[in-house]
Amino acid sequence: MKNICFLVGVICATTFMISIPQTDANIDVFVYTETVQWIGQAAAQAEADILIDMIKGKNGIGQVVNDPADKIADWTKQHTEKNGHHIIVLFGDLPPEIYPQGNAQPDGSIAEEFLDDGNTISNSADWMFWGLGNRNAEGGLRNMMDVPGIVQWDDDTPMMVTPEGKELTPSLVDFASDRPFHINDLAATDWEIEIAFATNTGNKDDAALCDPCLVRNKKTNARLIQVHQTNMGDDPKGEVIAEIILNYYLEAIEAEPQVVEPINKLPILWGNIKK
């Protein structure tokens, strides 16, 4: 009878472990500032320093690095792990070390493999993945998302902070975005607006444009975070990125169900108990 009770306990405990969400996130962050667009390099570094100071050492945050381009390829490859949820932070430029310039590798680049494995890229200051000096133009975002036709036009578009933005990103105020996400471009794709911190209406449900916001691929768990895509805008980019990571992102990824281990070891346990 004791053996049977023990087996029942093992089964219950194992079932519980399989269904619980992941709670031990340890997210590494690569902040890239060597080449930038629509922001001075010194200004980008200042925002990066604010971001790093705010997130470094916080629960759920692992190693935070601010390295040059010759380090980013190896880091990205090492962090391309399924649902690793690691983050690369960019300030307007996608370095060719991880996405060959001129859209020379539209599929299977280091950056896309990182993203498609369930990791995240954040961008501020210019159209996401456009690239320094028009290196990739529209093709960068379209190839990285596999969404033909997606655009991020519309200079000086008023963005109003949403209720979620007021709660989670207290540094964010109403501003004018030059390259907002076009929500309708995600219709009939694998992508969705997971959360909008500011939109053209001040709400998510009736909005057509958003910035800052986070978009998620429903199949791969890839995420893109854009924050203040403005042309030389004096925006609190570092603070807002940090607040999104600490106040929303870490909790969101921990809520995703994770399969710990299948119950294929139970027959072994039962055999041992019968002995």
Phi and psi in degrees as GROMACS dihedral restraints (atoms count N, CA, C in turn):
[ dihedral_restraints ]
;  ai    aj    ak    al  type     phi  dphi    fc
    3     4     5     6     1   -61.3    20    10
    4     5     6     7     1   -40.5    20    10
    6     7     8     9     1   -63.8    20    10
    7     8     9    10     1   -40.4    20    10
    9    10    11    12     1   -64.8    20    10
   10    11    12    13     1   -42.6    20    10
   12    13    14    15     1   -61.6    20    10
   13    14    15    16     1   -39.8    20    10
   15    16    17    18     1   -64.4    20    10
   16    17    18    19     1   -41.6    20    10
   18    19    20    21     1   -62.2    20    10
   19    20    21    22     1   -43.5    20    10
   21    22    23    24     1   -59.9    20    10
   22    23    24    25     1   -40.5    20    10
   24    25    26    27     1   -64.1    20    10
   25    26    27    28     1   -40.4    20    10
   27    28    29    30     1   -63.4    20    10
   28    29    30    31     1   -44.8    20    10
   30    31    32    33     1   -61.2    20    10
   31    32    33    34     1   -45.3    20    10
   33    34    35    36     1   -62.7    20    10
   34    35    36    37     1   -45.0    20    10
   36    37    38    39     1   -64.2    20    10
   37    38    39    40     1   -40.7    20    10
   39    40    41    42     1   -66.6    20    10
   40    41    42    43     1   -42.9    20    10
   42    43    44    45     1   -61.2    20    10
   43    44    45    46     1   -40.4    20    10
   45    46    47    48     1   -63.1    20    10
   46    47    48    49     1   -43.7    20    10
   48    49    50    51     1   -62.3    20    10
   49    50    51    52     1   -35.7    20    10
   51    52    53    54     1   -69.1    20    10
   52    53    54    55     1   -32.4    20    10
   54    55    56    57     1   -93.3    20    10
   55    56    57    58     1   -13.7    20    10
   57    58    59    60     1   -75.6    20    10
   58    59    60    61     1   149.3    20    10
   60    61    62    63     1   -74.2    20    10
   61    62    63    64     1   160.6    20    10
   63    64    65    66     1   -67.1    20    10
   64    65    66    67     1   135.1    20    10
   66    67    68    69     1  -130.1    20    10
   67    68    69    70     1    10.1    20    10
   69    70    71    72     1  -119.4    20    10
   70    71    72    73     1    41.1    20    10
   72    73    74    75     1   -58.8    20    10
   73    74    75    76     1   138.3    20    10
   75    76    77    78     1  -140.0    20    10
   76    77    78    79     1    88.8    20    10
   78    79    80    81     1   -94.0    20    10
   79    80    81    82     1   123.3    20    10
   81    82    83    84     1   -89.7    20    10
   82    83    84    85     1   148.9    20    10
   84    85    86    87     1  -131.9    20    10
   85    86    87    88     1   129.1    20    10
   87    88    89    90     1  -109.6    20    10
   88    89    90    91     1   116.0    20    10
   90    91    92    93     1  -102.3    20    10
   91    92    93    94     1   118.6    20    10
   93    94    95    96     1  -109.5    20    10
   94    95    96    97     1   122.6    20    10
   96    97    98    99     1  -133.2    20    10
   97    98    99   100     1     6.8    20    10
   99   100   101   102     1   -65.9    20    10
  100   101   102   103     1   -43.2    20    10
  102   103   104   105     1  -123.6    20    10
  103   104   105   106     1   137.9    20    10
  105   106   107   108     1  -138.1    20    10
  106   107   108   109     1   171.6    20    10
  108   109   110   111     1  -145.9    20    10
  109   110   111   112     1   137.6    20    10
  111   112   113   114     1    63.0    20    10
  112   113   114   115     1    22.2    20    10
  114   115   116   117     1  -160.2    20    10
  115   116   117   118     1   138.6    20    10
  117   118   119   120     1   -65.2    20    10
  118   119   120   121     1   151.5    20    10
  120   121   122   123     1   -62.5    20    10
  121   122   123   124     1   -39.6    20    10
  123   124   125   126     1   -65.0    20    10
  124   125   126   127     1   -39.5    20    10
  126   127   128   129     1   -66.9    20    10
  127   128   129   130     1   -40.6    20    10
  129   130   131   132     1   -62.9    20    10
  130   131   132   133     1   -40.2    20    10
  132   133   134   135     1   -65.9    20    10
  133   134   135   136     1   -37.4    20    10
  135   136   137   138     1   -63.3    20    10
  136   137   138   139     1   -42.6    20    10
  138   139   140   141     1   -66.4    20    10
  139   140   141   142     1   -38.6    20    10
  141   142   143   144     1   -63.1    20    10
  142   143   144   145     1   -41.0    20    10
  144   145   146   147     1   -63.0    20    10
  145   146   147   148     1   -40.1    20    10
  147   148   149   150     1   -62.6    20    10
  148   149   150   151     1   -47.3    20    10
  150   151   152   153     1   -58.2    20    10
  151   152   153   154     1   -49.8    20    10
  153   154   155   156     1   -62.3    20    10
  154   155   156   157     1   -42.6    20    10
  156   157   158   159     1   -62.5    20    10
  157   158   159   160     1   -34.9    20    10
  159   160   161   162     1   -77.2    20    10
  160   161   162   163     1   -32.2    20    10
  162   163   164   165     1  -101.6    20    10
  163   164   165   166     1   -22.7    20    10
  165   166   167   168     1   -63.8    20    10
  166   167   168   169     1   129.7    20    10
  168   169   170   171     1    84.5    20    10
  169   170   171   172     1    -2.7    20    10
  171   172   173   174     1   -77.7    20    10
  172   173   174   175     1   153.7    20    10
  174   175   176   177     1   -57.3    20    10
  175   176   177   178     1   131.8    20    10
  177   178   179   180     1    92.4    20    10
  178   179   180   181     1   -12.4    20    10
  180   181   182   183     1  -101.3    20    10
  181   182   183   184     1   127.1    20    10
  183   184   185   186     1   -92.3    20    10
  184   185   186   187     1  -123.1    20    10
  186   187   188   189     1   -82.4    20    10
  187   188   189   190     1   134.2    20    10
  189   190   191   192     1  -117.7    20    10
  190   191   192   193     1   122.0    20    10
  192   193   194   195     1  -124.7    20    10
  193   194   195   196     1   152.3    20    10
  195   196   197   198     1  -130.3    20    10
  196   197   198   199     1    75.8    20    10
  198   199   200   201     1  -107.9    20    10
  199   200   201   202     1   162.8    20    10
  201   202   203   204     1   -78.1    20    10
  202   203   204   205     1  -179.5    20    10
  204   205   206   207     1   -62.9    20    10
  205   206   207   208     1   -29.9    20    10
  207   208   209   210     1   -71.7    20    10
  208   209   210   211     1    -4.7    20    10
  210   211   212   213     1  -106.8    20    10
  211   212   213   214     1   -17.9    20    10
  213   214   215   216     1   -71.3    20    10
  214   215   216   217     1   -33.0    20    10
  216   217   218   219     1   -65.4    20    10
  217   218   219   220     1   -47.4    20    10
  219   220   221   222     1   -64.2    20    10
  220   221   222   223     1   -42.4    20    10
  222   223   224   225     1   -60.3    20    10
  223   224   225   226     1   -45.9    20    10
  225   226   227   228     1   -63.6    20    10
  226   227   228   229     1   -43.2    20    10
  228   229   230   231     1   -62.0    20    10
  229   230   231   232     1   -43.3    20    10
  231   232   233   234     1   -67.1    20    10
  232   233   234   235     1   -25.0    20    10
  234   235   236   237     1  -104.0    20    10
  235   236   237   238     1    10.5    20    10
  237   238   239   240     1   -84.1    20    10
  238   239   240   241     1    84.5    20    10
  240   241   242   243     1  -130.4    20    10
  241   242   243   244     1   147.1    20    10
  243   244   245   246     1   -58.3    20    10
  244   245   246   247     1   122.6    20    10
  246   247   248   249     1    50.9    20    10
  247   248   249   250     1    39.2    20    10
  249   250   251   252     1   -72.3    20    10
  250   251   252   253     1   -28.1    20    10
  252   253   254   255     1    62.5    20    10
  253   254   255   256     1    20.7    20    10
  255   256   257   258     1   -69.4    20    10
  256   257   258   259     1   161.0    20    10
  258   259   260   261     1  -128.2    20    10
  259   260   261   262     1   134.2    20    10
  261   262   263   264     1  -108.5    20    10
  262   263   264   265     1   129.3    20    10
  264   265   266   267     1  -108.7    20    10
  265   266   267   268     1   122.6    20    10
  267   268   269   270     1  -117.3    20    10
  268   269   270   271     1   155.1    20    10
  270   271   272   273     1  -122.3    20    10
  271   272   273   274     1    65.0    20    10
  273   274   275   276     1    95.5    20    10
  274   275   276   277     1   -13.7    20    10
  276   277   278   279     1  -128.0    20    10
  277   278   279   280     1   136.5    20    10
  279   280   281   282     1  -101.7    20    10
  280   281   282   283     1   107.3    20    10
  282   283   284   285     1   -62.4    20    10
  283   284   285   286     1   138.6    20    10
  285   286   287   288     1   -64.3    20    10
  286   287   288   289     1   -13.5    20    10
  288   289   290   291     1   -62.3    20    10
  289   290   291   292     1   -25.2    20    10
  291   292   293   294     1  -118.6    20    10
  292   293   294   295     1    -9.5    20    10
  294   295   296   297     1  -146.7    20    10
  295   296   297   298     1    99.8    20    10
  297   298   299   300     1   -51.8    20    10
  298   299   300   301     1   135.1    20    10
  300   301   302   303     1   -63.6    20    10
  301   302   303   304     1   155.6    20    10
  303   304   305   306     1    70.6    20    10
  304   305   306   307     1    20.5    20    10
  306   307   308   309     1    56.6    20    10
  307   308   309   310     1    37.2    20    10
  309   310   311   312     1   -67.3    20    10
  310   311   312   313     1   -22.4    20    10
  312   313   314   315     1  -129.8    20    10
  313   314   315   316     1    79.8    20    10
  315   316   317   318     1   -64.8    20    10
  316   317   318   319     1   -24.3    20    10
  318   319   320   321     1  -128.7    20    10
  319   320   321   322     1   140.9    20    10
  321   322   323   324     1    82.3    20    10
  322   323   324   325     1    15.2    20    10
  324   325   326   327     1   -66.7    20    10
  325   326   327   328     1   163.7    20    10
  327   328   329   330     1   -56.6    20    10
  328   329   330   331     1   -43.2    20    10
  330   331   332   333     1   -65.7    20    10
  331   332   333   334     1   -41.7    20    10
  333   334   335   336     1   -69.7    20    10
  334   335   336   337     1   -39.2    20    10
  336   337   338   339     1   -61.4    20    10
  337   338   339   340     1   -41.1    20    10
  339   340   341   342     1   -59.0    20    10
  340   341   342   343     1   -47.2    20    10
  342   343   344   345     1   -66.1    20    10
  343   344   345   346     1   -46.8    20    10
  345   346   347   348     1   -67.9    20    10
  346   347   348   349     1   -15.5    20    10
  348   349   350   351     1   -86.3    20    10
  349   350   351   352     1     6.0    20    10
  351   352   353   354     1    94.8    20    10
  352   353   354   355     1    34.5    20    10
  354   355   356   357     1  -112.9    20    10
  355   356   357   358     1  -174.0    20    10
  357   358   359   360     1  -136.8    20    10
  358   359   360   361     1   142.2    20    10
  360   361   362   363     1  -125.8    20    10
  361   362   363   364     1   131.9    20    10
  363   364   365   366     1  -109.5    20    10
  364   365   366   367     1   145.0    20    10
  366   367   368   369     1  -141.0    20    10
  367   368   369   370     1   143.0    20    10
  369   370   371   372     1  -134.3    20    10
  370   371   372   373     1   155.5    20    10
  372   373   374   375     1    67.4    20    10
  373   374   375   376     1    81.8    20    10
  375   376   377   378     1   103.3    20    10
  376   377   378   379     1   161.0    20    10
  378   379   380   381     1   -46.2    20    10
  379   380   381   382     1   128.2    20    10
  381   382   383   384     1   -60.5    20    10
  382   383   384   385     1   128.0    20    10
  384   385   386   387     1    68.0    20    10
  385   386   387   388     1    13.3    20    10
  387   388   389   390     1   -61.8    20    10
  388   389   390   391     1   -45.3    20    10
  390   391   392   393     1    93.8    20    10
  391   392   393   394     1   148.2    20    10
  393   394   395   396     1   -58.8    20    10
  394   395   396   397     1   130.5    20    10
  396   397   398   399     1    63.3    20    10
  397   398   399   400     1    35.0    20    10
  399   400   401   402     1    66.1    20    10
  400   401   402   403     1    30.9    20    10
  402   403   404   405     1   -60.2    20    10
  403   404   405   406     1   -40.4    20    10
  405   406   407   408     1  -116.2    20    10
  406   407   408   409     1   -23.6    20    10
  408   409   410   411     1    53.2    20    10
  409   410   411   412     1  -144.3    20    10
  411   412   413   414     1   -62.0    20    10
  412   413   414   415     1   -29.2    20    10
  414   415   416   417     1   -62.9    20    10
  415   416   417   418     1   -26.8    20    10
  417   418   419   420     1   -59.6    20    10
  418   419   420   421     1   -55.1    20    10
  420   421   422   423     1   -66.4    20    10
  421   422   423   424     1   -40.2    20    10
  423   424   425   426     1   -63.3    20    10
  424   425   426   427     1   -40.9    20    10
  426   427   428   429     1   -73.1    20    10
  427   428   429   430     1   -40.6    20    10
  429   430   431   432     1   -67.3    20    10
  430   431   432   433     1   -34.0    20    10
  432   433   434   435     1   -93.9    20    10
  433   434   435   436     1   -13.5    20    10
  435   436   437   438     1    56.8    20    10
  436   437   438   439     1    44.1    20    10
  438   439   440   441     1  -126.9    20    10
  439   440   441   442     1    91.7    20    10
  441   442   443   444     1   -61.4    20    10
  442   443   444   445     1   137.1    20    10
  444   445   446   447     1    90.4    20    10
  445   446   447   448     1    -7.3    20    10
  447   448   449   450     1   -67.0    20    10
  448   449   450   451     1   139.7    20    10
  450   451   452   453     1  -131.7    20    10
  451   452   453   454     1   165.5    20    10
  453   454   455   456     1  -138.3    20    10
  454   455   456   457     1    40.0    20    10
  456   457   458   459     1   -73.0    20    10
  457   458   459   460     1  -175.6    20    10
  459   460   461   462     1    98.2    20    10
  460   461   462   463     1    86.5    20    10
  462   463   464   465     1   -68.3    20    10
  463   464   465   466     1   149.2    20    10
  465   466   467   468     1    51.1    20    10
  466   467   468   469     1    45.7    20    10
  468   469   470   471     1   -87.3    20    10
  469   470   471   472     1   119.9    20    10
  471   472   473   474     1   -62.0    20    10
  472   473   474   475     1   129.7    20    10
  474   475   476   477     1  -115.4    20    10
  475   476   477   478     1   127.2    20    10
  477   478   479   480     1  -111.1    20    10
  478   479   480   481     1   134.9    20    10
  480   481   482   483     1   -65.2    20    10
  481   482   483   484     1   133.5    20    10
  483   484   485   486     1   -82.8    20    10
  484   485   486   487     1   167.6    20    10
  486   487   488   489     1   -56.1    20    10
  487   488   489   490     1   -39.2    20    10
  489   490   491   492     1   -65.2    20    10
  490   491   492   493     1   -38.6    20    10
  492   493   494   495     1   -65.0    20    10
  493   494   495   496     1   -39.4    20    10
  495   496   497   498     1   -64.3    20    10
  496   497   498   499     1   -35.3    20    10
  498   499   500   501     1   -77.9    20    10
  499   500   501   502     1   -42.1    20    10
  501   502   503   504     1   -99.8    20    10
  502   503   504   505     1   -24.0    20    10
  504   505   506   507     1  -126.9    20    10
  505   506   507   508     1    75.2    20    10
  507   508   509   510     1   -62.8    20    10
  508   509   510   511     1   -18.9    20    10
  510   511   512   513     1   -79.0    20    10
  511   512   513   514     1   -13.2    20    10
  513   514   515   516     1   -81.8    20    10
  514   515   516   517     1   132.2    20    10
  516   517   518   519     1  -128.3    20    10
  517   518   519   520     1   166.2    20    10
  519   520   521   522     1   -56.9    20    10
  520   521   522   523     1   142.1    20    10
  522   523   524   525     1  -157.9    20    10
  523   524   525   526     1  -179.0    20    10
  525   526   527   528     1  -112.4    20    10
  526   527   528   529     1   118.9    20    10
  528   529   530   531     1   -92.3    20    10
  529   530   531   532     1   143.2    20    10
  531   532   533   534     1   -98.1    20    10
  532   533   534   535     1   -16.4    20    10
  534   535   536   537     1  -144.2    20    10
  535   536   537   538     1    68.2    20    10
  537   538   539   540     1   -75.5    20    10
  538   539   540   541     1   161.5    20    10
  540   541   542   543     1   -73.7    20    10
  541   542   543   544     1   136.4    20    10
  543   544   545   546     1   -94.9    20    10
  544   545   546   547     1   105.3    20    10
  546   547   548   549     1   -60.8    20    10
  547   548   549   550     1   -39.6    20    10
  549   550   551   552     1   -64.4    20    10
  550   551   552   553     1   -23.2    20    10
  552   553   554   555     1   -68.3    20    10
  553   554   555   556     1   -14.1    20    10
  555   556   557   558     1   -92.1    20    10
  556   557   558   559     1    -4.6    20    10
  558   559   560   561     1   -62.2    20    10
  559   560   561   562     1   139.2    20    10
  561   562   563   564     1    62.3    20    10
  562   563   564   565     1    27.4    20    10
  564   565   566   567     1  -121.1    20    10
  565   566   567   568     1   178.3    20    10
  567   568   569   570     1   -80.8    20    10
  568   569   570   571     1    -1.3    20    10
  570   571   572   573     1  -101.0    20    10
  571   572   573   574     1   152.0    20    10
  573   574   575   576     1  -144.2    20    10
  574   575   576   577     1   153.9    20    10
  576   577   578   579     1   -76.6    20    10
  577   578   579   580     1   109.0    20    10
  579   580   581   582     1   -74.7    20    10
  580   581   582   583     1   -43.6    20    10
  582   583   584   585     1  -155.9    20    10
  583   584   585   586     1   141.5    20    10
  585   586   587   588     1  -118.5    20    10
  586   587   588   589     1   125.7    20    10
  588   589   590   591     1   -92.1    20    10
  589   590   591   592     1   -23.1    20    10
  591   592   593   594     1  -153.2    20    10
  592   593   594   595     1   142.3    20    10
  594   595   596   597     1  -139.2    20    10
  595   596   597   598     1   175.6    20    10
  597   598   599   600     1   -72.3    20    10
  598   599   600   601     1   -11.8    20    10
  600   601   602   603     1  -114.0    20    10
  601   602   603   604     1   -12.7    20    10
  603   604   605   606     1    87.8    20    10
  604   605   606   607     1     2.7    20    10
  606   607   608   609     1  -138.8    20    10
  607   608   609   610     1   163.1    20    10
  609   610   611   612     1   -85.9    20    10
  610   611   612   613     1   -41.7    20    10
  612   613   614   615     1   -65.6    20    10
  613   614   615   616     1   -33.6    20    10
  615   616   617   618     1  -110.6    20    10
  616   617   618   619     1    17.9    20    10
  618   619   620   621     1   -91.9    20    10
  619   620   621   622     1   152.7    20    10
  621   622   623   624     1  -108.2    20    10
  622   623   624   625     1   -22.4    20    10
  624   625   626   627     1  -136.3    20    10
  625   626   627   628     1   148.7    20    10
  627   628   629   630     1  -148.0    20    10
  628   629   630   631     1   147.8    20    10
  630   631   632   633     1   179.4    20    10
  631   632   633   634     1   121.3    20    10
  633   634   635   636     1   -71.8    20    10
  634   635   636   637     1   152.0    20    10
  636   637   638   639     1  -161.3    20    10
  637   638   639   640     1   168.7    20    10
  639   640   641   642     1  -126.8    20    10
  640   641   642   643     1   125.7    20    10
  642   643   644   645     1  -111.7    20    10
  643   644   645   646     1   144.9    20    10
  645   646   647   648     1  -131.0    20    10
  646   647   648   649     1   139.6    20    10
  648   649   650   651     1   -85.5    20    10
  649   650   651   652     1   121.2    20    10
  651   652   653   654     1   -69.0    20    10
  652   653   654   655     1   -20.4    20    10
  654   655   656   657     1   -93.9    20    10
  655   656   657   658     1   -37.7    20    10
  657   658   659   660     1  -106.1    20    10
  658   659   660   661     1   -13.5    20    10
  660   661   662   663     1    69.1    20    10
  661   662   663   664     1    11.3    20    10
  663   664   665   666     1   -61.4    20    10
  664   665   666   667     1   143.9    20    10
  666   667   668   669     1  -133.9    20    10
  667   668   669   670     1   145.0    20    10
  669   670   671   672     1  -121.5    20    10
  670   671   672   673     1   131.5    20    10
  672   673   674   675     1  -116.8    20    10
  673   674   675   676     1   124.4    20    10
  675   676   677   678     1  -118.0    20    10
  676   677   678   679     1   138.7    20    10
  678   679   680   681     1  -139.2    20    10
  679   680   681   682     1   116.9    20    10
  681   682   683   684     1    53.9    20    10
  682   683   684   685     1    67.3    20    10
  684   685   686   687     1   -85.3    20    10
  685   686   687   688     1    76.9    20    10
  687   688   689   690     1  -121.1    20    10
  688   689   690   691     1   155.9    20    10
  690   691   692   693     1   -90.4    20    10
  691   692   693   694     1   102.7    20    10
  693   694   695   696     1    58.4    20    10
  694   695   696   697     1    30.5    20    10
  696   697   698   699     1   -75.8    20    10
  697   698   699   700     1   140.6    20    10
  699   700   701   702     1   -89.9    20    10
  700   701   702   703     1    70.0    20    10
  702   703   704   705     1  -106.5    20    10
  703   704   705   706     1   153.6    20    10
  705   706   707   708     1   -78.8    20    10
  706   707   708   709     1    61.1    20    10
  708   709   710   711     1   -59.5    20    10
  709   710   711   712     1   -48.2    20    10
  711   712   713   714     1   -59.8    20    10
  712   713   714   715     1   -45.0    20    10
  714   715   716   717     1   -63.3    20    10
  715   716   717   718     1   -45.6    20    10
  717   718   719   720     1   -68.4    20    10
  718   719   720   721     1   -41.5    20    10
  720   721   722   723     1   -59.0    20    10
  721   722   723   724     1   -46.3    20    10
  723   724   725   726     1   -61.3    20    10
  724   725   726   727     1   -43.1    20    10
  726   727   728   729     1   -65.0    20    10
  727   728   729   730     1   -38.2    20    10
  729   730   731   732     1   -62.7    20    10
  730   731   732   733     1   -44.5    20    10
  732   733   734   735     1   -64.5    20    10
  733   734   735   736     1   -49.7    20    10
  735   736   737   738     1   -77.5    20    10
  736   737   738   739     1   -37.2    20    10
  738   739   740   741     1   -94.1    20    10
  739   740   741   742     1   -17.7    20    10
  741   742   743   744     1  -129.7    20    10
  742   743   744   745     1   -54.2    20    10
  744   745   746   747     1   -59.1    20    10
  745   746   747   748     1   -48.1    20    10
  747   748   749   750     1   -61.0    20    10
  748   749   750   751     1   -40.8    20    10
  750   751   752   753     1   -69.7    20    10
  751   752   753   754     1   -38.6    20    10
  753   754   755   756     1   -63.6    20    10
  754   755   756   757     1   -42.8    20    10
  756   757   758   759     1   -74.2    20    10
  757   758   759   760     1   -28.9    20    10
  759   760   761   762     1   -73.1    20    10
  760   761   762   763     1   -20.9    20    10
  762   763   764   765     1   -80.5    20    10
  763   764   765   766     1   -10.3    20    10
  765   766   767   768     1   -73.0    20    10
  766   767   768   769     1   127.3    20    10
  768   769   770   771     1   -60.4    20    10
  769   770   771   772     1   135.5    20    10
  771   772   773   774     1  -122.4    20    10
  772   773   774   775     1   130.1    20    10
  774   775   776   777     1   -80.9    20    10
  775   776   777   778     1   118.8    20    10
  777   778   779   780     1   -80.6    20    10
  778   779   780   781     1   -64.2    20    10
  780   781   782   783     1  -151.5    20    10
  781   782   783   784     1   137.9    20    10
  783   784   785   786     1   -68.7    20    10
  784   785   786   787     1   158.6    20    10
  786   787   788   789     1   -85.8    20    10
  787   788   789   790     1    46.1    20    10
  789   790   791   792     1   -87.8    20    10
  790   791   792   793     1    -1.1    20    10
  792   793   794   795     1   -97.4    20    10
  793   794   795   796     1    -5.2    20    10
  795   796   797   798     1   -63.7    20    10
  796   797   798   799     1   -38.6    20    10
  798   799   800   801     1   -58.3    20    10
  799   800   801   802     1   -34.9    20    10
  801   802   803   804     1   -65.8    20    10
  802   803   804   805     1   -44.3    20    10
  804   805   806   807     1   -60.3    20    10
  805   806   807   808     1   -44.3    20    10
  807   808   809   810     1   -61.5    20    10
  808   809   810   811     1   -41.3    20    10
  810   811   812   813     1   -62.1    20    10
  811   812   813   814     1   -40.4    20    10
  813   814   815   816     1   -67.3    20    10
  814   815   816   817     1   -37.1    20    10
  816   817   818   819     1   -66.8    20    10
  817   818   819   820     1   -40.6    20    10
  819   820   821   822     1   -63.7    20    10
  820   821   822   823     1   -29.4    20    10
